[in-house]
């Protein structure tokens, strides 16, 4: 998405597109329903913890480590094979995201660097900074030509300026654009998808749409499947109003599926308390 031009708030323009308005309203209603659940009023911390676990599992699944939820819950060592390290990275990112909310609006690039540092853990001096020209990128889900380092720097700066300046766009729109732009740029040498989905979570929570972080969009992205995820992302890459609206609607559906997941957790806890 271009973040420059005559329009001072391109995110607001995107938020007014046909299809996007309906997605935003549908998501808001879904979020309101889960926040109104009886269990949320008494045991929201448990719902938040479970949503974090399930969100991490969903994000890892899209990154190629599709583990059963109980395996993620049971495992304590994530230092083994490649899949285990991906799951560990997703869990660390989910935990870290909540600590970065206050920094995001002032310094989104600092937050992104921190997210990559947390995800990559011990990958040398390329960790926690945008890649340079010629450096490889390990991102098996997105098989597209890489923007060069100067384009990455320019577009990251534009995205950062938009976030710092603020926008009247709905949280869903901002979250979808942050997610899509990071997937398109793949600014780091690894874990770009995990970082993009963690950043989406930060926007949804920090905006006040999902302040208790109980609507894990990562669950919904995984449930819709890789093929649907990539097809919607093609819409983002097209830059057309229709394509952008398709991507935002996909992200909205992911949030709604995350709401459904947490509603089921609420219902299970309610049955257990009965």
VOPAGU-2260 file (C-alpha; in pm, 1 decimal, decimal comma):
REM VOPAGU-2260
SITE   aa  ch    i         X         Y         Z
SITE  UNK   A    0       0,0       0,0       0,0
SITE  UNK   A    1     130,7     342,5     -84,9
SITE  UNK   A    2     166,7     551,9     227,1
SITE  UNK   A    3     238,4     877,2      49,9
SITE  UNK   A    4      42,6    1116,9    -163,7
SITE  UNK   A    5    -210,7    1396,3    -139,7
SITE  UNK   A    6    -441,5    1214,2      99,6
SITE  UNK   A    7    -312,5    1273,2     452,4
SITE  UNK   A    8    -501,5     971,4     586,3
SITE  UNK   A    9    -508,3     692,9     326,2
SITE  UNK   A   10    -616,6     443,2     592,2
SITE  UNK   A   11    -937,3     639,2     646,1
SITE  UNK   A   12   -1004,0     626,2     271,9
SITE  UNK   A   13    -958,0     250,8     278,7
SITE  UNK   A   14   -1194,8     229,4     574,0
SITE  UNK   A   15   -1474,4     387,0     370,2
SITE  UNK   A   16   -1457,2     137,9      82,0
SITE  UNK   A   17   -1757,8     -82,5       2,5
SITE  UNK   A   18   -1713,9    -413,6     178,8
SITE  UNK   A   19   -1474,5    -271,2     434,7
SITE  UNK   A   20   -1746,6     -78,8     617,9
SITE  UNK   A   21   -1950,7    -397,9     647,8
SITE  UNK   A   22   -1651,1    -597,7     769,8
SITE  UNK   A   23   -1571,4    -338,9    1034,4
SITE  UNK   A   24   -1928,0    -340,4    1163,8
SITE  UNK   A   25   -1946,5    -720,9    1166,9
SITE  UNK   A   26   -1621,5    -743,8    1363,4
SITE  UNK   A   27   -1734,8    -482,9    1614,2
SITE  UNK   A   28   -2057,7    -670,7    1680,4
SITE  UNK   A   29   -1871,5   -1000,5    1723,3
SITE  UNK   A   30   -1620,7    -847,9    1965,6
SITE  UNK   A   31   -1900,6    -686,7    2166,0
SITE  UNK   A   32   -2073,1   -1023,0    2200,5
SITE  UNK   A   33   -1773,5   -1201,6    2348,8
SITE  UNK   A   34   -1696,4    -911,3    2581,8
SITE  UNK   A   35   -2055,3    -929,6    2704,4
SITE  UNK   A   36   -2031,0   -1297,3    2795,8
SITE  UNK   A   37   -2092,7   -1371,2    3164,9
SITE  UNK   A   38   -1761,5   -1557,2    3199,4
SITE  UNK   A   39   -1567,5   -1258,9    3062,0
SITE  UNK   A   40   -1687,1   -1048,2    3352,4
SITE  UNK   A   41   -1544,2   -1292,0    3608,0
SITE  UNK   A   42   -1262,2   -1485,6    3443,8
SITE  UNK   A   43   -1125,2   -1266,9    3166,7
SITE  UNK   A   44    -763,2   -1338,1    3261,4
SITE  UNK   A   45    -816,7   -1705,8    3185,7
SITE  UNK   A   46    -970,3   -1622,5    2848,4
SITE  UNK   A   47    -678,2   -1393,2    2767,6
SITE  UNK   A   48    -424,0   -1663,3    2851,6
SITE  UNK   A   49    -605,6   -1923,8    2645,5
SITE  UNK   A   50    -643,9   -1682,9    2352,1
SITE  UNK   A   51    -268,3   -1616,0    2361,1
SITE  UNK   A   52    -190,1   -1986,1    2346,3
SITE  UNK   A   53    -434,8   -2052,9    2065,0
SITE  UNK   A   54    -322,4   -1745,2    1873,3
SITE  UNK   A   55      40,6   -1854,6    1891,1
SITE  UNK   A   56     -53,8   -2201,1    1771,5
SITE  UNK   A   57    -243,7   -2052,8    1476,3
SITE  UNK   A   58      38,8   -1821,0    1374,2
SITE  UNK   A   59     290,4   -2105,3    1393,5
SITE  UNK   A   60      62,1   -2323,6    1181,6
SITE  UNK   A   61      67,0   -2065,5     901,4
SITE  UNK   A   62     447,7   -2058,2     931,3
SITE  UNK   A   63     463,7   -2433,9     871,0
SITE  UNK   A   64     448,1   -2576,0    1225,0
SITE  UNK   A   65      90,8   -2702,1    1245,0
SITE  UNK   A   66      88,4   -2862,4    1588,4
SITE  UNK   A   67    -212,5   -2978,1    1785,7
SITE  UNK   A   68    -312,9   -2735,7    2059,2
SITE  UNK   A   69    -247,9   -2990,0    2332,7
SITE  UNK   A   70     104,6   -3048,7    2203,1
SITE  UNK   A   71     173,7   -2676,0    2223,8
SITE  UNK   A   72      26,1   -2670,8    2573,0
SITE  UNK   A   73     224,9   -2974,2    2688,7
SITE  UNK   A   74     566,7   -2894,4    2543,9
SITE  UNK   A   75     820,7   -2706,0    2753,4
SITE  UNK   A   76    1128,5   -2730,9    2529,2
SITE  UNK   A   77    1111,7   -2556,8    2192,6
SITE  UNK   A   78    1481,2   -2570,9    2107,0
SITE  UNK   A   79    1470,5   -2889,9    1901,5
SITE  UNK   A   80    1386,5   -2910,2    1532,1
SITE  UNK   A   81    1274,3   -2631,3    1301,4
SITE  UNK   A   82     903,7   -2669,9    1376,3
SITE  UNK   A   83     963,4   -2657,6    1750,9
SITE  UNK   A   84    1161,2   -2337,3    1711,4
SITE  UNK   A   85     880,8   -2181,1    1507,6
SITE  UNK   A   86     625,7   -2267,3    1775,0
SITE  UNK   A   87     857,8   -2131,1    2042,6
SITE  UNK   A   88     901,4   -1809,1    1846,6
SITE  UNK   A   89     524,2   -1769,3    1811,7
SITE  UNK   A   90     473,5   -1820,2    2184,9
SITE  UNK   A   91     743,7   -1568,3    2271,4
SITE  UNK   A   92     596,1   -1311,0    2034,3
SITE  UNK   A   93     248,5   -1349,1    2180,1
SITE  UNK   A   94     385,9   -1295,2    2529,5
SITE  UNK   A   95     600,3    -999,0    2423,4
SITE  UNK   A   96     329,3    -819,3    2224,5
SITE  UNK   A   97     141,0    -720,3    2537,2
SITE  UNK   A   98     450,6    -549,6    2676,3
SITE  UNK   A   99     491,3    -324,5    2373,3
SITE  UNK   A  100     152,3    -157,6    2347,8
SITE  UNK   A  101     261,6     171,3    2502,6
SITE  UNK   A  102     561,2     199,4    2270,7
SITE  UNK   A  103     381,1     120,1    1944,1
SITE  UNK   A  104     218,0     458,9    1884,6
SITE  UNK   A  105     543,2     646,2    1956,1
SITE  UNK   A  106     795,1     415,3    1788,6
SITE  UNK   A  107     650,0     135,4    1576,3
SITE  UNK   A  108     986,3      60,1    1413,5
SITE  UNK   A  109    1139,6       3,6    1754,7
SITE  UNK   A  110     858,0    -238,8    1834,3
SITE  UNK   A  111     905,9    -428,8    1508,5
SITE  UNK   A  112    1278,5    -460,1    1576,7
SITE  UNK   A  113    1203,8    -591,1    1924,1
SITE  UNK   A  114     951,7    -842,0    1789,6
SITE  UNK   A  115    1206,8    -979,2    1546,7
SITE  UNK   A  116    1470,3    -997,8    1816,7
SITE  UNK   A  117    1232,5   -1196,8    2037,1
SITE  UNK   A  118    1126,8   -1427,5    1755,3
SITE  UNK   A  119    1474,1   -1498,7    1617,6
SITE  UNK   A  120    1632,3   -1528,6    1964,6
SITE  UNK   A  121    1991,9   -1618,3    1868,5
SITE  UNK   A  122    2049,4   -1563,2    1497,4
SITE  UNK   A  123    2343,7   -1323,1    1500,3
SITE  UNK   A  124    2393,4    -961,1    1405,5
SITE  UNK   A  125    2115,0    -957,0    1145,4
SITE  UNK   A  126    1853,5    -994,7    1419,7
SITE  UNK   A  127    1638,6    -698,8    1517,7
SITE  UNK   A  128    1711,4    -480,5    1214,5
SITE  UNK   A  129    1578,3    -457,0     858,6
SITE  UNK   A  130    1770,1    -669,3     611,8
SITE  UNK   A  131    2030,9    -527,3     379,6
SITE  UNK   A  132    2057,9    -592,1       6,4
SITE  UNK   A  133    2190,5    -938,9     -64,3
SITE  UNK   A  134    2093,0   -1084,0     271,4
SITE  UNK   A  135    1874,1   -1395,7     239,6
SITE  UNK   A  136    1519,9   -1414,7     369,7
SITE  UNK   A  137    1375,7   -1735,6     510,4
SITE  UNK   A  138    1001,2   -1697,4     456,5
SITE  UNK   A  139     863,1   -2014,8     295,7
SITE  UNK   A  140     498,1   -1903,8     297,8
SITE  UNK   A  141     549,3   -1594,5      79,0
SITE  UNK   A  142     726,9   -1685,5    -243,5
SITE  UNK   A  143     742,4   -1347,5    -414,4
SITE  UNK   A  144    1025,6   -1120,6    -528,1
SITE  UNK   A  145    1175,1    -925,5    -241,2
SITE  UNK   A  146    1165,4    -545,3    -238,2
SITE  UNK   A  147    1518,1    -406,4    -215,0
SITE  UNK   A  148    1651,4    -260,5     107,5
SITE  UNK   A  149    1590,1     101,2       8,6
SITE  UNK   A  150    1225,8      31,9     -74,8
SITE  UNK   A  151    1183,9    -155,4     252,2
SITE  UNK   A  152    1330,4     137,8     447,0
SITE  UNK   A  153    1110,4     391,2     269,7
SITE  UNK   A  154     789,3     198,4     310,9
SITE  UNK   A  155     860,3     113,2     675,3
SITE  UNK   A  156     920,6     480,1     741,2
SITE  UNK   A  157     594,3     570,4     568,3
SITE  UNK   A  158     403,3     312,4     769,4
SITE  UNK   A  159     563,3     438,9    1089,5
SITE  UNK   A  160     467,6     798,5    1009,8
SITE  UNK   A  161     106,3     698,0     951,8
SITE  UNK   A  162      88,1     520,6    1286,9
SITE  UNK   A  163     256,3     801,6    1478,6
SITE  UNK   A  164      37,6    1066,6    1314,7
SITE  UNK   A  165    -273,8     870,9    1399,6
SITE  UNK   A  166    -569,6     788,5    1180,4
SITE  UNK   A  167    -945,9     803,1    1192,1
SITE  UNK   A  168    -959,8     460,7    1026,2
SITE  UNK   A  169   -1113,0     171,0    1220,2
SITE  UNK   A  170    -870,3     -51,9    1408,6
SITE  UNK   A  171    -941,2    -344,3    1176,9
SITE  UNK   A  172    -824,6    -143,3     875,7
SITE  UNK   A  173    -503,7     -27,3    1043,0
SITE  UNK   A  174    -429,2    -379,1    1167,4
SITE  UNK   A  175    -486,2    -529,3     822,4
SITE  UNK   A  176    -258,7    -275,1     653,8
SITE  UNK   A  177      20,1    -323,5     909,5
SITE  UNK   A  178      -8,1    -700,4     864,1
SITE  UNK   A  179     -18,1    -682,3     484,1
SITE  UNK   A  180     264,6    -431,4     452,2
SITE  UNK   A  181     499,4    -640,0     666,4
SITE  UNK   A  182     419,4    -951,8     464,9
SITE  UNK   A  183     481,5    -762,6     142,9
SITE  UNK   A  184     812,8    -613,4     258,9
SITE  UNK   A  185     949,8    -909,9     455,5
SITE  UNK   A  186    1185,9    -661,7     621,2
SITE  UNK   A  187    1372,3    -917,0     832,9
SITE  UNK   A  188    1579,3   -1219,1     747,8
SITE  UNK   A  189    1333,3   -1456,7     913,0
SITE  UNK   A  190    1000,8   -1483,2    1097,3
SITE  UNK   A  191     833,7   -1206,3     897,6
SITE  UNK   A  192     493,0   -1375,0     898,9
SITE  UNK   A  193     505,7   -1429,2    1274,4
SITE  UNK   A  194     608,8   -1067,1    1329,0
SITE  UNK   A  195     336,7    -938,7    1094,2
SITE  UNK   A  196      66,0   -1127,7    1280,3
SITE  UNK   A  197     201,6   -1016,0    1617,9
SITE  UNK   A  198     193,1    -655,2    1496,3
SITE  UNK   A  199    -166,3    -703,9    1383,7
SITE  UNK   A  200    -246,3    -821,5    1738,0
SITE  UNK   A  201     -77,8    -513,7    1887,5
SITE  UNK   A  202    -292,9    -282,0    1674,5
SITE  UNK   A  203    -616,6    -462,4    1759,5
SITE  UNK   A  204    -541,1    -458,0    2131,7
SITE  UNK   A  205    -382,8    -114,5    2154,1
SITE  UNK   A  206    -663,6      49,1    1957,3
SITE  UNK   A  207    -916,9     -53,8    2219,7
SITE  UNK   A  208   -1108,4    -286,0    1987,3
SITE  UNK   A  209    -983,1    -588,8    2181,3
SITE  UNK   A  210    -826,2    -443,1    2498,1
SITE  UNK   A  211    -811,8    -774,5    2685,7
SITE  UNK   A  212    -661,3    -957,1    2384,7
SITE  UNK   A  213    -929,2   -1226,3    2372,6
SITE  UNK   A  214    -999,9   -1220,5    1996,6
SITE  UNK   A  215    -698,4   -1401,5    1843,4
SITE  UNK   A  216    -700,7   -1321,4    1471,8
SITE  UNK   A  217    -416,8   -1572,4    1425,6
SITE  UNK   A  218    -665,5   -1849,9    1500,6
SITE  UNK   A  219    -890,1   -1726,1    1222,8
SITE  UNK   A  220    -608,5   -1685,3     972,0
SITE  UNK   A  221    -503,8   -2044,7    1034,5
SITE  UNK   A  222    -859,7   -2176,9    1025,6
SITE  UNK   A  223    -922,5   -2018,4     685,5
SITE  UNK   A  224    -611,7   -2195,9     559,5
SITE  UNK   A  225    -292,5   -2103,6     381,3
SITE  UNK   A  226    -448,2   -2094,2      35,2
SITE  UNK   A  227    -718,9   -1847,9     140,9
SITE  UNK   A  228    -464,6   -1639,8     331,2
SITE  UNK   A  229    -240,7   -1610,5      27,2
SITE  UNK   A  230    -530,2   -1541,0    -210,2
SITE  UNK   A  231    -647,2   -1253,9      11,0
SITE  UNK   A  232    -289,9   -1127,9      39,0
SITE  UNK   A  233    -273,9   -1113,6    -340,8
SITE  UNK   A  234    -553,9    -859,7    -311,7
SITE  UNK   A  235    -341,9    -648,1     -81,2
SITE  UNK   A  236     -47,2    -668,7    -318,6
SITE  UNK   A  237    -264,9    -554,7    -609,8
SITE  UNK   A  238    -318,0    -219,6    -439,6
SITE  UNK   A  239    -660,3    -187,1    -602,3
SITE  UNK   A  240    -959,6     -80,8    -392,0
SITE  UNK   A  241   -1123,7    -417,3    -453,0
SITE  UNK   A  242    -809,2    -609,3    -363,1
SITE  UNK   A  243    -747,3    -406,2     -49,8
SITE  UNK   A  244   -1108,9    -453,0      57,1
SITE  UNK   A  245   -1071,3    -828,9       8,6
SITE  UNK   A  246    -765,9    -833,2     237,6
SITE  UNK   A  247    -936,6    -626,4     507,2
SITE  UNK   A  248   -1243,2    -850,7     489,2
SITE  UNK   A  249   -1019,8   -1156,8     523,1
SITE  UNK   A  250    -856,9   -1007,1     833,1
SITE  UNK   A  251   -1200,5    -921,2     969,1
SITE  UNK   A  252   -1317,4   -1277,2     922,2
SITE  UNK   A  253   -1003,7   -1393,6    1103,7
SITE  UNK   A  254   -1094,3   -1177,0    1403,8
SITE  UNK   A  255   -1450,3   -1311,9    1399,4
SITE  UNK   A  256   -1320,8   -1669,2    1400,0
SITE  UNK   A  257   -1093,4   -1575,3    1689,3
SITE  UNK   A  258   -1399,8   -1443,4    1870,6
SITE  UNK   A  259   -1577,9   -1772,0    1804,7
SITE  UNK   A  260   -1282,6   -1960,0    1952,3
SITE  UNK   A  261   -1283,1   -1754,7    2271,2
SITE  UNK   A  262   -1661,2   -1775,6    2296,9
SITE  UNK   A  263   -1628,5   -2154,1    2293,1
SITE  UNK   A  264   -1370,7   -2127,7    2573,9
SITE  UNK   A  265   -1615,2   -1911,0    2770,7
SITE  UNK   A  266   -1890,6   -2165,6    2720,4
SITE  UNK   A  267   -1665,2   -2450,0    2834,5
SITE  UNK   A  268   -1568,5   -2261,2    3148,8
SITE  UNK   A  269   -1932,0   -2179,4    3216,6
SITE  UNK   A  270   -2031,3   -2546,8    3189,4
SITE  UNK   A  271   -1750,0   -2637,5    3424,4
SITE  UNK   A  272   -1868,0   -2381,8    3676,9
SITE  UNK   A  273   -2230,7   -2492,2    3659,8
